[in-house]
């Protein structure tokens, strides 16, 4: 007969949360649409510590040009801010 201990109930480990707001990104010449992907990295460990956040940084003028090619746009793709959760932050 084997006696096993009763396991603990799972619980969420909360670390730090970082709010990132993309306000604007401009170049001297706007000739192509601009889409960005943002993630958090641990520089010391040299590894990615978050999921990617994709955002559309185009002006209203470019969004007008793109409507002909993208008839339906998901509201989530229009977001310009994201909350990144870092579960086990580095002491640095």
Number of C-alpha atoms within 10 A of each C-alpha: 3 4 5 6 6 6 6 6 5 6 6 6 8 10 10 10 12 11 9 14 11 14 8 9 9 10 6 5 6 11 8 8 14 14 11 13 10 14 13 16 13 13 10 8 9 8 10 12 18 15 13 14 18 18 19 16 20 20 13 9 9 15 14 11 11 13 11 9 8 9 7 8 9 7 7 9 12 13 15 16 14 16 11 18 17 16 14 11 12 9 4 6
